[in-house]
Each structure stands twice: as C-alpha cells, then as structure tokens.
Amino acid sequence: MTQQLLLFSIGPVQSFIAQARKTHDLRVGSFLLSHLIDTTIDELENQVKECEIIFPYKEIESKPNRFMALFKSSNPKEVGDNLEKYIQKEFEEIAFSVLEKTGITKRDGFTKNLEEDFKNQITNFLQIFWTIIPFDKDNYSKSYLELEQSLGAIKNIRSFNQLEERGRKCSLCGERNVLFFREKRAFIPKHAIHFTSVSRTFFDDELCAVCFTKRFVNWHFNKKELQDYPSTAGIIFNNTLKKIDQKLKNDYKKILGKEFDAQLYFEENLTENYFERNDFPFSKLDEAKEQLKAIKKDAEKKGLSFPKYYSLIMFDGDSMGKWLSGAYLADKGQLQVFHNEMSKILGAFAKEVREIITEKEGRVIYAGGDDVLAFVNLEHLLPVLRKLREKFPNFGELSPKSDNVSTASCGICISHYKTPLGRTLSWARRMERQAKDKIAGKDAIGIAYLRRSGAITKSLFKWDYENTSTVESLKSFDSLNTLGTLKELVNLLQEEQFSSTFIRHLDEEFRRLMDKDGKYEEQIIGKNEEEKEEKLGLIKMEMQRLITRSCMMEKKEKESDKKFSERKRKEIEKLVERLNILYEKSFSLENFLAFLDIALLFERGIR
C-alpha cells in the first residue's frame, strides 16, 4: 500500500446556504453541509488505515465544504468512489427520513410520480468532486499544488445530469419544481402535496425536494440548537426580552399561542391583516395590544429599547489560497508542518468565535476556520468585530523566518427586520468582496446600511490606519482605529454630547462639490502636494467649525467655567482629530460622509 493525498469537496455551497427566506433556513443549510462533510471524514477513517486529516481541524463544530487527507491504500480510486457513493446515500437517507417523519409518505396524495420527482431532485442536487494523487513525501509542496490543480481541472470539466422539469418553480431556490405547497397556485404539478401540518409562520411556501428537506431537516436530526431558531426580530430582542418582566412576556405569548413570533413585539404587526395571514384569531387582537402596551411600559421604565435593525457579518481570512500554497513561507519544505499547525490554530479560532458570539450577542451560523457567518445584535456589533479581528490567528508566526502577517476582512450588512434575508446576505457578501478588492486592499471592513425606505449607505475602511499592528491597535477602542472612532462618535451622539447636525450640514455643503466618483473636486485639482494640502484643509476647517457648533456638553455641578471650557475644548479636539485622520485615509469624500451617516443610523438603530 502506498500513501495517497485526497482532496474532497461538495457543493453547491453559497447557493444552498444563501437561498434562505428564514434565519432557520440559513442555519440548517450550513449545518447540513457540515454534517455531510463530517460523516464523510468518519467514513474515510473507517475505510482506510493510517489516515491523517490535514484540514479542517477535526474537532471544529462547523466543517467547511471540503477536506484534505493523507492515507494508505492499494486502490485509491475505490476509496474515492466509495466516499462519493456514501455522501450521496447519506443525503438521500436524510431526505427520505424527513419525508417519513413529516408524515408525507403515509398520505393518500403520496404517489409514485411524487416519489420519483422527489428522488430525482435529491440525487441530482449534490456536486461532488474529489481527486487523489500519490503522495511524494519528499516534496509535500509539489504534491499539494498538483492536488489543487487537479481538483480545479475536474470542476472545470464536470459533467452533470440534465433535470428537465416544467411547472412552477420553488419559491426558495427558483431552480426546481414545487413538490410541497401551502396554497394552491397556477402551474404547481398535480401530484405535489398540499402540506399544512405545521404553522404558517414556519411553512408558507412552495418548496422543491431539496428546500423542503432543508426546511424540515431537524425532524430527522432532532437537534436542540436547531429547534425554535429565532427570527431576525428574535435576534434583535434577545437581550431586551431577558430584562423585561417575565410574567408580562409569558402572558403575552399565551394570548397568541405556540405560533408566537418575536415580530409581534412590534406594534405595527398587531393588525387584522397580519393576524389573518398568520392564522392568529382576531378575537385576541385587542387583548394582545393591551398586553404589548404593558410590556413597552415596563421596558421604558428600565430604559430598554425596541430597535428594528440587526446585523449580518461575513468575516473571512485574506489570501488564504496563497497561505495554503506556502507562497508566504520562508521555507516551502515546511509546508506539511505548516498545514498541520494552521489547521489547529484555525480550529482554535473557530472555537473562540462561539465564545465571542454567544446567544447574548447573536447567533453563529457558521464558523469553519478562517471564515465566519453570524447574526449580531447591533448593541454588541462593534465589540464583536473588534474581538474577531483581534483573535484572528497570525499564520506568519508559524514560519519564524517569514515577515508576512495574515489578515482578515469583514462585510457587514445592517438591515431592518423585514428586509428579505436574501438581500441582506447578498449585501454582506458584496461588502466582504469590496473590503478585499484593490480599493480597500484587504485587512478592511465594509459596512452597508439598508434603510427601510430602500436607500443604501455603504462605507469601506481599513481596520486600522496607524503604523502599529492592526491587532495591537484593536485591543482598545481608545486607539485611533476605525471601530474606535465609530464607537466614540456613536457614544457622543447617544449621550447627546454633540448634536448630529454637523453630519447633515457637512454632507449638504460638500456633496455638491464631489465628482462622479464621489471625490471632492479640490482633491484632484491640486497640482502639487502643498496646494493639495491647502485645499484639503477646507474640509478640515469646516468640520472643526461644525463640530464646535454642535457641541452640547453641559457644565458639571461645582465645575468652574475654566475647567468646563478646557474639558469641552479637549473633547472637541479629540473628535476632530479622529475624524480628520479617518477623512485623510478615506478612499473618497463620499466614503467618509457615508461613514458619518452610518454612525448616525447606527445610533438610531440601537435605540
């Protein structure tokens, strides 16, 4: 038997996870792919001897969609074929288990046509790719490069079975025919099942076999962490609900029954239309309104708010392909050792992510090593971002002679709880990509704020602009870093130390002077650095004037006029200095004004 190197991958990943209308869809999609990889790794270890999983780290809870292993076998093709059959069979068994446990197989409407369509959709869904090459123990780096190139070539020429279907498409993925529906609509296949065994809040769709399996997959697994997964409103209210009178909260839930959703904490949803759409009895509407008033009154006494915005973050390591290839190593001969150590520290980081983002801060959807997908309550967003970047491992430390430092970028989308989840996901991913592009240059953060009105405000900044390391800078919000400046500005606005009018006035005065790329005209007219600096000073001078005028600080009891004046002057100077530095480093004036606008929207969103 000879040593073999295996790279195994499944898909589709982004579409399967991102095709979600509910937070539950997002979570179970991630869980299901992780489970399939996890059990396939176990199957490999059962099939062969002397198996070493190189990555991912075996102990991490959320596995990525691929793994790499070193093992001994005299028939590597048979091993690969068996793994492919195993993962396909595992997915099919889960899908048919869901059918059985939802009671569909026992219904009169369960026909052979439905069973056949269900099986076809399930068996044609997974995209499974693998490659195995003989391992050159004297040149691990060469073997790894060949392995990646081989898998890339296989993906480029992959074959697929054409699934021909005519009829209404799934409301979740839009790719396959509807097989399960709540309300009968045009073009739904005649043999599709009318399914009403669960609440309308959980199932009010037309779903294909794959999306139905995803939605109801916990009927197979029965995992506690997948039960009663909170909606976006539930994530927003997580902290508030723990602090209000529990009897008031429980009584409110009793009024509306087991189908209660956190959206009902918003008075705007206590309407006849909402009750009719979600099968709540009209007779309970007035009682519910009175009970909600009592809850709001209790919350007001305790200084608690009912915000309507939450955040979704996508955090990802930069240049991971180059790190894995050994491009940044001083000695590529150490790549195998580097891979083993890298896998361990990424596993440790994944564990830390779940300690940083607990139920208090939000919900982790996925933490598979270098990348993280999570819902975060706005109240905790800035501390969470700071800790994630601070704790992200530096792979350069694994190669003592290397001067390279690993970095990470993050895309954040702040959305109203009623914004379609797919749109929020799309913007979070877009901001992550932009944080890594040539303008931001990686090691950056991109924030998009989707207002309920439809307007979008977005801004891109480096985590830090000082000469010190990003990690050292982010250890404190007091450092001159982007998150520190944002937190400082939000705090000053919340505490009413400064009026937000300076943001509006600055925007009104200079927006008309920007070019089509969002840059201030004076920035591009200057013919030399001295002239450019002089013209850039116009914004700084105006910013100082507006900030000074917007200061609303009040004199403390027994504080002398002189001390108050000095304290006020220092606070103004501190804020002006922070914003000036940020403006100087901004990619454009529009980007800087968007940052100020986000601070304002952020402050309002937490309330």
N, C-alpha and C positions, 0 to 999 in steps of 0.2 A: 504493500500500500504506500502511496506517495502523498505528500502534503498538497492540499488544494486550497486556493483562495476563492471565496464565494462573495459575490455582491448580489443581494436580493432586494427587489423593490416592488411595491404595489402602488396602484393609483386607480382612478384619479383622486388626487388629494384635495387641492383647493376647491374644486367644484363640489365635491362630496360634502366637505365641511361647510363651505360658504353658502351652499344652497339651503338656506335656513330662513324660515319665517318666524321662528320662535327661538328663544335662548336655549330651550331644551334640544332643538334640532342641532344647534351648533355644538353643544356639549356631547350629545350621544354620537354625532358623526365623528368627532375626534376620538371618543372612547372606543368606538367600533374598529376604526383603522388601527389604533394602538393595540387592541386585543388581538387582531388578526396577525400582526407582526410578532407580538409576544408569544402566541401559541405556536407560530411557525418556527421561532427560535427554539422553543422547547422540543418541537418535533425533530429539528435538525440534531439537537443534542441526544435525542433518543435513537436516531438512525445511525450515527457515526461514533467513532471513538476519537479520543484526544481532540475534542472540539474546543476552540477558543473564540469567543465572541469579541471581536476587536472594538466595534462600536455598533449600536449605542451601549452605554453602560447598562448592564442587565438589570440593575436594581431600580432604575428610574420608573416612575409610575406611568408617564405618557411616553410611549415609544414613537420615534419618527417613522416615516413610511418605508424605511429601508434599513438593512443591517449588513454588516460585513463580518465574515467569519473565516477562520483558518481551521482546517480539519484534515484527517487522513481518510482516504478511500481509494479502492481499486477501480471503482466505477462512478466517477463524479457525475456523469450525465444522469445516471439513475437517481442519484441523490437529488439533483435539481428537479427532475421530472416529478419525483415523489413529493417534494415540497410544494410544487405548483399545484398538484392534484389535492394535496392536503388542505391548502389555504382556500382553494375553490370549494372543496367539500365542506369545510368549516363554515364558510359564508352561507352556503346553501342550507346547511342544517339549522343555522340561526334563523334564517328567513322562514323556513317551513315550521320551525318551532313557534315563531311569532304568529304565523297563520293559525296554528293549532291552539295556542293559548289565548288568542283573542276570540276563539270560538267560531272562526270563519269556516273551517273545514267541516263543521257539523251542520252548517246551514243548508237549507234546500237550494239556495242560489249558488252553492259551490259546485260548478260544473267542470267538466274536463277541459273545456275551452279556457276557462279562467285559470285552472291549474297549469295548463300548458303555457299560457301567456305569462303567468307568474314565474314559472321556471325559466322561460326564455329570457325574460328581463333580468333575472338574478344571475344566470350563468353567463350572460353577455356583458355584465357590468364591470367586473374587476379587470384591471390591466396589470398583468403580472409579468415582470421582467427579471431575468437572472442571468448571470454569467459566472463561469468557473474556469480558472486557469491554473496550470501547475505553478506551485509556489517556488520561487527562486530564493532560497534562504540567504544567499549571499548578496542579493540585491532586492530588498523589500521595496525600495522606492520605485524601481523599474516595474516590478510586479503590480504595484498599486496603480501606477499610471496606465499600464496595459488593461487592467481591470476596469477602470473608469472609462477608458476609450471604447472598450468592448461593449459595455452596457449602453453607452451613448449611441453607438452604431446600431445596436439592436432596437433601441427606441425609435431611431430614425426610419427603420425599415419594418416596423412592426406590422403584423397582419391583424386583421380583425374580421369578425363576422358581421355582415350587414343585417341589422334588425329592421325589417320592413313592417311598419305599422301605420294604419290610417285611423284617425279618430282624434278625440280631444286629448290634449297633452296634459301631463301632470302639472298642477298649479305650483309645485315647489321647484322642480328642476326644468320643466318645459321640454324634456327630451323624450320621454316615453309615454305611452298611452295610459290613461286613467284606468285603474282597476278597482279603486275603492273611492266612494264619494259620500258626502253628507247630503247634498242637494242635487237632484237630477238636473243636468244641463244638456244642451244640444251636443250631439256627436260623441257622447260617452258610450263606449261599447255596450251592447245589450247584456253581455254576460258579466259586466262589472257589478261589484257588490255595494248595495246601499247599507252603509255602516253607521249606526247611531248608538252603539253600545257604550260610548264614553261621552263625556261632556263636550259641549260645543266649543268651549274655550280651549280644549285640548285638540279636538279634531273637527275642523270646519273647512275641510279642503277636498280637493280631488287629487288622489295620490297614485303613483305607479307602485310597482312591487318594491323597488329599491327604497323609495322615500317612505313608503308605509313601514317597511322593515326598520328603517332608521327611526321613525317617529315612535314606534312601539317596541323597540329593541329591549327595553328594560322588562318587558313581560317575559322575556327569555332569561335575562341575567338576574333580575330582581336585586339590583344593587341599591343600597340605601342612598348613596351620593347622587344617583340619577333620579330618585323619586322627588316629586314636588319641586323640581328645579325652578328657581324664581324667575319671573319675567323681568323685563328691564325696569318696570316700576318697582318690583320687589327688591332689585339690587339698589335702586335709589333710596328706598325706605328702610333698608336693613338696619341702620343704626338708630334711626328715629323710632321705629316700632319697638325697639328694646327698652326705650326710655319712657314711653308713654304709659299711662295706667293700663295694666294688662287686662283688667276686668272689662274696661271700656272696649279694648281691642277684641277680646274674645266674644263679648256680647254682639259686637258688630258683625263678626264672622258668622255667628249663629243665626242672625237675621237673614243672611243671604245664602247660607248653606255651604255644602262642601265644594261647590264650584267657585268659591270666592277667589278673586284675584286682586293683587295689590293696586291695580288700576282704579279700584273702587274707593281708594283713599283720595282720589281727585274728584272734587265736586262736579266737574264738567262731565263725568261719566254717569252720574246719577240722573239718568234721563230715561224716558219711556222707550226711546229708540235703542239705547244700549241694553236695557233690560230685555227687550223683545229679541234682539239679535243674539243674546247670550242665554236665553231661556230662564231669566230670573222673573219671579212673579211680580206683576205690577202692584199687587196689594202690599208689598214690602217696601215700596219706594219711599213713601213719606217717613216711615219709621227709620229707614236707613239714613235719610237726610238728617233727621234729628240726632241720630247716634253719631254721625260723622261730625256734626257741629260740636258735640260734647268732646270728641277726640281732638278736634282742632283747638278747642278752648284749653284743654289740658296741655297740649303741645305748646301753645302760645305762652302759657304760664311758665313753662320750663325752658323757654327760649329756643324751642325746636322749630325747624322749618320743613316745608313740604316742597322741595325743589322738583323740577321736571326734567332735568338733564342728567345724563350719566356719560361715562367714557368707555371706549373700547380701545385697547392698546395692542399693537403688534411690535414686539421687541425682537431684534434679530442681530446676531453677530455679523460683523463686516468681513468681507473677503475670506469666507470660510473655505471656499474651494482652494485658494492659494495656501492657506494654513494646512489643510489636509494634504495637499500635494507636496508639502515641505519647501515651498518657494521661499519662506521666510526663515528657514533653519540654516544655521551656520554649517551644519554637517548633515547632509541628507542620509548618511549612513545610519543616523539615529532615528529615522522616520518611524520604524516599528515601535520603538520605545516611546516616541513622542505621541503616536496614536493611542497607545495604551494609557498613557498618563492624561492625555487630552480627554479621552473618554471618561476617565474617573472624575476629573475636575468639572466637566460639564454635567456629569451625573450629580455631583455635589451642588452645583449651581441650580439644577432643576429642583432639587430638594429645598434649597434656600428660597426659591421663588414661592413655593407653597407656604413658607413661613412668613414671607413678606406680604403675600396677598392671602389673608385668611378670610373667613366669612365677614369679618368686621370691615375689611377693605373692599371686598368684592367677590369675584369668583374666577378661579383659574380654569380656562377652557383647555389649555394645552401648555405643557412645559416639558419639551422633549430634549433639552440640552441647551443649544445656543439660541433657540427661538421660543418666544412666549406669546400666547394669545390669552387675553384676560379682560373681563369686565372689572372696572374700578369705579367706586363711588367717588364723585367729584371732591368730596371733603378730604379724601385721602390720596388723590391723584398725584400731587406734587411730591409728597414723601415717598410714595411707592416708586415713582420714576427715579428719584434720587438714589434709593436703595438698590434698585435693579441695576442701574449703571455702575454704581459703586462696587457691587458684588460680582459683576461680570468678570470672569477669570482672565488673567493676562497670560496668554499662551507663550509669550516671549520668555517668561520665567522658566519654562520647561527646557529652553535651549540657552544655557548660560552665555554663550558667545554671541547671541543674537541681540541686536539693538531694537528689534521690532516690538511693537506693543499692539496687542489685539484690542479692537474697539467694537462698539455696537451702536446701532441706530434704532430709532423708535418712531413709529407712526401712531398718532392718537387721533381718534375722531370723537368729538363731544356732540352728542345727539339728544334731541327731545325723545321722550319715551315712546312717542307714537310714530317716530320716523321708521320706515321699513328697515328691518335689521340688515337686509342685503345691501342697502345703500350705505349704512353705517360701516359695514365690513369693507365695502368697496373703497370708501374714503380712507379708512385706516390703512389699508394696503397701499393705496395711492400715496399717502403721506410717508409711509415707510420707504417706498421706492424713491420718492423725491429726496428724502433725507440721505439716501445713498448715492444720488446722481452727482454729476460733475459740478453742479452749482453748490450744493451743500458739502459735497466731498466726503461723505461718511462721518462717523462719530458725531452724528447730528440728531436732531429731534424735529419732527414735523407735526404741527397741530392743525386740524381742521375743525371748525365750529359750525355745525349745521343748524341754523336757526329754524324755528318752526315756520317762519314766513317763507322759507325756501332760500334765503340768502346764505352764502357760504363765505366764511372768513378763514383764511389759512396763512400760516407763517412757518418759516424754516429757520432754525438757528443751530449753531454748534452747541454741544452741552456746555462747553467752557471756552473762553477766549483768552485766558491768562496763559502765561508761559509755563506755569506749573502743570502737573499732570491732571487730566480730567478727573481721575479717581480721587486724588488728593483734594482737588477743588470741591468736589461734590460731597465731601464728608460733612460739610456745613453749609446751611443756607446763607450764612453771613458772607461767604466767599462771593467774589464777583463772577458768578456763573449765571447762565440763562434762567435756570429754575429758581435760584436765589432771588434774582431780580423780579421774576414773575410773582413769587410768593410775597416779596416785600411790597410790591405795588398793590396786589390784591388785599393784603392786610391793611395797608394805609387807606384804601378805599372803603373797606368794610368797617374799619374803626372810625371813619369819617374824619380822618386827619387831613385828608386832601379831597377836594371835590373832583369828580370825574370830568368836569367841564373842560379841563386843559386838554384832555384827549380829543374831545369833539372839536374844540377850536383849532388845535394843531392840524387835525385832519382836514377841516374846512379850508384852512389857509393855504396848505401846501399841496393838496391833492390836485388842484388845477394847474400846478406847475410841473407835474410829473409827465414824462414822455410815455409812449405807448408800452414800454417795458416796465412801467412803474417806477422809473428812476427820476430823481429830481433833476430838472434841466441844468441847474448850476453845477451838478456833479460831472457833466460831460462837456461843459463849455470851457472850463479852465484849461489853459494851455501849459501851465507849469504847476508844480506842487504848491508853491507859495500862493498863487492865485486861487487854486482849488481849495486850499485850506481856508483862505479868507471867505470864500463863498459858502463853504460848508458851515462856517461859523454862524451864518444867518439862522439856520435851523436851531443850532445850539443856543444862540442868544434868545430866540423866540420861545424855545422850550423852557429856558430858565425863567423868562418873564411870565409865561402862562402858569408854570408850576408854582411860582411865588404867589401869584394872584389867587390860585386855587387852594392855598394852604388854609385850613380851618382849625388848626391847633388852638387849644384853649389853655389859658394860664391855670396852673395848678394852685391849690389852696396854699397860701403863705409863700408862694413863689414870687420873687422880686421881678420887677419889669426887666431888669438887666439879664437875669438868668433865663427868663422866659424867651427874651429876644435871642439870646445865644443858642438856646435849645432849638428854637424854631429855625434859626439860620442853619444849624448843623443838619437838621432833618431835610431841609430843602436842598442843601448842598449834596447830601448823601444820595437822595433820589435823583437829582440832576446828573451826578457823576455816573450812577448806574445806567441811566437811560442814554447818556451820551456815549458810553462805551459800547452799549448794545447797538446804538444807531451807527456808529463808526464801522462796526463789524457786520452790519446788516447787508444783505445782497442787494437791497433796493430800499428806497424810502417807503414804497408801498408795503414791503415786507415788514418794516419797522412799525408803521401805522397799524398794520394788521395785528402785530404783537400787542400793542396797546389796546386795541379793540377786543382781543381775546381776553386780556386781563379784566376788562370791564364786563364782558359777557360771563367770564368765569366767576367773578364776584357775584353777579346777579344769579347765576345758575346754582350756586351753593345755598342761597337764601331759601 
